[in-house]
Amino acid sequence: MLLRRRALARTTAGVLALLAIVLTACEPTPVPTRSGTKRMVVLGDSIPGWLIRDGSAGVPTAKVTLVNGTLDACEGAKDNPPARARTGKIVPTPAACAKGWPSMYPPHLTIRADVAIVMSSTHAMLDHLLSGTWRHPCHAPARSWYQADVTARLKYVKTKAVKVVLVLPAWPGTNSGWLIPADSKARADCVRAVLKAAAKAAGATTLDFGAYLCPTGAGSCKPWRTGDGLHIDKARAPSALGFIVNSSLPPA
């Protein structure tokens, strides 16, 4: 009996040790901050993610160490409530999106950032299933839910960064109908208003990417999203990313 217990103890210890190795291996290694640069962490979905992928030439590397904390197809809302596209179908999201920002953001903020940029919210323009009911983003329950969620995540990020910048999304392009319903302007206006309120409540800075792409409003958007009406074309990505990075840097 004693030998069996010892064998079981050795086996259990071995399994726990192996599990510890696996969990450690799954943790992302923090990107070191280059000497003389500001550490800038970008948290968001594929809109900033593709900008970083295609527009690295727009990053002033002598000033910034850019950390990519984005996840495609994931807005980041806590617990990732279902969203439906214009077709009525549920929009698929990756497994890593299941818990939302409480699990997504921390691994990228283990080293205190000089600037943290939160840039998502396109999926917030879709209908979401909240407490068993589908809600339009302009409905009061949806506005209250999203404002509380964004405020909470901004307050968390503020504990991990010197400066927090919330990027207001642009109005979807005319060719975004594969995902966004026809009343895209009204939806974007509601989401943008909620984001402004959340930033004010959390004491975060706002940066208007909508004004950058559409200088005088929804009807004046530059033709820089020819692919799907949401993501910036590769040729324009460096200048768009440069705008976000340079506008978010603290004063010298």
ROTOR-501657 format. One record per residue: residue in one letter; x, y, z of N, C-alpha, C in turn. Coordinates in steps of 0.02 Angstrom, whole numbers, plus 50000, padded with zeros to 5 digits. Example, Ala and Ser with C-alpha at 12.3 -4.5 7.8 and 13.67 -1.06 7.14 Angstrom:
ROTOR-501657
a506604971650390506154977550390506604983550390
s506424988850354506844994750357506455000250394
END
This chain:
ROTOR-501657
m500424994050000500005000050000500435006350000
l500975006150041501425011950045501765013249978
l501965007749944502285008449879501805011549828
r501175009349831500675012049786500585019549797
r500555021649861500475028749876501055032849851
r501665030049860502255033649836502245034249760
a502045028849726502015028949653501495034049629
l500915034149664500395038849646500625046049657
a500985047149712501235053849727501725056149674
r502175051449653502665053249600502305054749534
t501795050749519501415051849457501055058549458
t500735060049515500375066449522500855072349517
a501435071849549501925077149546502165078149475
g502255072649439502485073149370501975076549325
v501335074849335500805077949295500765085349310
l500805087249374500775094349393501365098249364
a501945095049366502535098449338502465099449263
l502195094349228502095094949156501575100349141
l501035100549181500525105649172500815112649181
a501245113449231501555119949243501985122049184
i502335117249154502745118849096502315121049037
v501755117349027501305119048971501005125948980
l500765127449041500455133949055500955139549046
t501565138449069502085143549061502235144648987
a502255139248949502405139848878501865143648841
c501225143348868500675146648834500655154148848
e501005156248900501005163348917501445167248869
p501185172648839501595176448792502185179748826
t502745179648793503345182948819503285190448806
p503335194648857503265201848846503795204548798
v503575208848753504045212048706504455217148746
p505125216748744505515221648782505455228648752
t505475233648793505445240548770506145242848749
r506205244948688506865247148664507075253548700
s507705253948713507985259748749507815266248712
g507595271148750507445277748722506775278348689
t506355273148693505695273348660505135273148712
k504535275048690503935274548731503605267748716
r503385264348768503045257948759502305259348744
m502075257248685501385258448664501045251848649
v500525250248686500155243948678499495245348643
v499355241748589498735242648552498285236648566
l497695238048593497205232948611496595233848567
g496385228548532495805229348489495695223348444
d495325224548390495135219148345495555219448281
s495285216948226495675216748164495755223548130
i495365228548149495455235148119496155237748135
p496345238248199497035240148214497525234548199
g497305228248206497745222648194498015222548123
w497585223848074497805223848005498215230147989
l498065235548025498475241548016499195240148037
i499275236648093499945234948117500275230048068
r499895225348043500165220447996500395223747931
d499995228247905500135231247839500475237947842
g500465241247900500695248247902501285249547947
s501705244547959502265245448006502725251047985
a502735252647921503175258047897502965264847925
g502355265247950502115271547978502275272548051
v502605267648082502775268248153503455271548162
p503495277048200504145280248213504545276148263
t504905271148239505235266248283505775269448327
a506015275348310506505278648353506165281348416
k505495281948414505125284648471504695279448506
v504505274148470503985269648496504185262348491
t504045258648544504035251348542503295249448540
l503065246948483502355245448474502225238148492
v501745236948536501565230248557500865228648530
n500815223348492500185221448460499775217048507
g499245219948536498805216248580498125215248550
t498095214648484497445214048449497265206748438
l496625205648425496365198948409495825199748356
d495935196648298495455197148243494765194648264
a494255198048239493555196048249493345196148322
c493675200248363493495200448434493465207648458
e492855210048473492765216848498493075217748567
g493025212448608493325212748674492835213448731
a492195214048717491705214748771491725208748818
k491645209948882491675204648932491165199148916
d491395193048917490985187048905490725186548833
n490925191148791490805190548719490085188648701
p489595192848717488895191048700488815190448624
p488385185848601488295184748529488095191048492
a488365191848432488185197448388487955194448322
r487465197648289487225195048225487375200048169
a487555197348112487705201348053487055203648020
r487125207447967486545209847930486115204147905
t486425198447891486055192547865485645189147920
g485785190947983485445187748039485845182148069
k486395180148037486805174748063487265177348118
i487415172948165487875174648220488575175448191
v488905180748211489585182048188490075177548227
p490465173348193490925168948229491505172848260
t491725170548317492295173548352492775168048374
p493415169648382493905164648403493815162548476
a494075156748492494015154148561494315158848612
a494855162248593495195166748639494775172848656
c494225173748621493785179548632493235178148683
a493185171848705492605169648745492495173748809
k493035175548843492965179348906493045186848896
g493225188848835493295195948821493915199148853
w493875205648864494465209348886494775206948952
p494385204249000494705202149062495255196849053
s495205192948999495735187948986496195190248929
m495945194548885496335196748827496855202048843
y496665206948884497105212648895497705211348941
p497605207948999498155207349047498815204649020
p498815199448976499465196948954499895202048917
h499575207248889499955212248851500145218248894
l499935217948958500065223649002500465221649064
t500845216249058501255214149115501825219049128
i502035222549076502515228049084502115234549077
r502195239049123501805245349121501935249049056
a501405251149024501455254648960501475262248970
d501825265648926501795272948925501135275148896
v500915271448845500265272848812499915266248798
a499275265848813498865260148794498295262748751
i498225259848692497705261948644497175256448641
v496555258348652495995253648646495615255548583
m495605251048534495305252548469494925246348443
s494265246548451493855241148424493175244148405
s492635241348430491965244248426491585243548360
t491905240948307491515239948246490965234748259
h491125229348293490615224248308490095226848357
a490265232148393489765235148439489195238248400
m489295239348335488775242248292488255237048271
l488385230748287487915225348270487405224348327
d486865220748312486395218748365486735213648410
h486615214148475486905209348523486345206048564
l486465199848581485985196148622486155197448696
l485735201448728485855203548797485265201248840
s485415197148889484885194448935484315191348896
g484485187748842483995184048804483615187948751
t483785194348742483445198548693483945201848646
w483785201848581484225205148533484135212648538
r484695216248546484665223448555485055227148501
h484725232048471485045236648425485525241048465
p486095243048438486575247148477486315253848500
c485765256148471485475262448494484935261448548
h484755255148562484275253848615484595255348682
a484205258048728484465260048794484825254348830
p484555248148830484905242748865485595241348835
a485645241748768486285240548735486775246148750
r486535252148750486975257848765487245257448836
s486805255748883487005255248953487515249648962
w487375243848932487825238148936488515239848908
y488525242748849489175243948816489565249548851
q489215254648874489575259948910489885257348974
a489525253249011489795250349072490395245949058
d490345242049004490895237548987491525241348967
v491445246348924492025250248902492315254248959
t491895257049001492145260849059492565256349104
a492315250249116492685245549159493355243749129
r493375242449064494015240449035494505246349033
l494255252349022494695258149021494985259449091
k494565258549142494815259549210495345254349227
y495255248249203495765243149214496415245049178
v496355246949115496955248549076497325254449107
k496945259049138497265264849170497735262849227
t497605257049256498055254649310498695251649282
k498715250749216499285247449184499655251949135
a499425258149127499735262649078499725269849103
v500215273649083500245280749102499695284649067
k499595283149003499085286648963498655281548928
v497995282548928497535278048894497165282048841
v497165279348780496835282548723496295277948697
l495685280448694495125276748665495005279548595
v495055275348545494965277548476494235276848455
l493935282348434493245282248409493235279448338
p492825274448325492825271248258492525275748204
a492725274348144492445277948086491775274948068
w491375278748032490765276048004490945270747952
p490575265247949490725260047900490665262747829
g491075259947784491045261947714490415259347680
t490275261947621489665260047585489655252647566
n490235249447563490265242447544490345237847604
s490095240047662490135236047722489495232047735
g489045232147687488395228847696488425221347703
w488995218247690489065211047701489025209447775
l489145214547818489135213547890488665218447926
i488735224947911488375230147947487685231447915
p487155231747954486485233247927486455240147893
a485905241247857485845247247815485865253747854
d485655253747917485665259847957486345260847992
s486875259647954487545259747983487735266448013
k487515271947983487685278448010487395279448080
a486755277848088486435278548153486765274048205
r486935268048185487265263348230487945266148252
a488325268548204488985271348220488925277448265
d488435281648252488345287648293488205285648365
c487785280548376487625278448444488235275548479
v488605271448444489205268448474489725273748490
r489815278448445490305283848457490105288048518
a489455289348525489225293248583489335289448648
v489215282948647489325278848706490075278748725
l490495278248675491215278048687491465284648717
k491205290148693491395296648721491205297048794
a490605294648810490375294748880490805290248924
a490995284348897491415279748935492105282648947
a492385285848897493055288848904493035294348956
k492505298348956492435303749005492385300849076
a491995295549083491895292449149492545289349175
a492955286749129493575283449150494175288049151
g494095294149126494655298749123495155297049070
a494925294149014495365292348959495335297648904
t495855297948864495885302448807495525299248748
t495185303248706494885300548646495265303048584
l495285298648534495585300248469495075298348416
d494885303048374494335301948327494605299448259
f494595292848251494805289948187494275291348134
g493655292348156493115294048109493255300748075
a493475305648114493635312248085494235311848039
y494685307248052495265306348009495055303547941
l494615298447942494395295347880493835299147845
c493425302347884492835305747858492815312847887
p493195317547859493305324147889492685328047906
t492155327447867491545331347881490945326947896
g491075320847917490525316347935490475310247891
a489955306247903489865299747871489855300047795
g489625305647768489585306147695490225308347661
s490755309247699491375311847670491965307047678
c491815300647689492355295847701492805294947640
k493455294947653493945293947600493905286847574
p494015285847509493955279147479494565274747494
w494685273547557495275269847579495115262947606
r494475260847599494265254247624493905250447569
t494245249647513493925246847453493785239447459
g494125236047505494035228847511493365226847541
d493245229047603492635226847637492265232447672
g492485238747662492155244347693492325245447766
l492765241247793492955241747864493705242547874
h494095238247841494825238247849495165242947799
i495675246347823496045251047781496455247247728
d496445249747666496835246647613497575246647631
k497935241647607498645240947624499045247147607
a498905250147550499285256047529499205261947576
r498635262147611498495267747656498645266047729
a498795259747743498905257647812499465261347847
p500055262447816500585265947852500395272947874
s500055276747832499865283547851499325283447905
a498855278647901498325278247951498615276148019
l499055271248018499365269148081499805274648109
g500155278148065500575283748087500165289148121
f499565290448094499125295348125498945293248196
i498755287048205498545284548271499135284748320
v499705282248299500285281948343500525288948362
n500625293148313500885299948327500395304148367
s499755303248355499245307048391499175304748463
s499385298548477499315295648544499925296748588
l500485298448558501095299448597501015305348646
p501275304548706501265310248753501735315648730
p501645321748752502105327248732502835325448750
a503285327748708503995326248721504205329348787
END
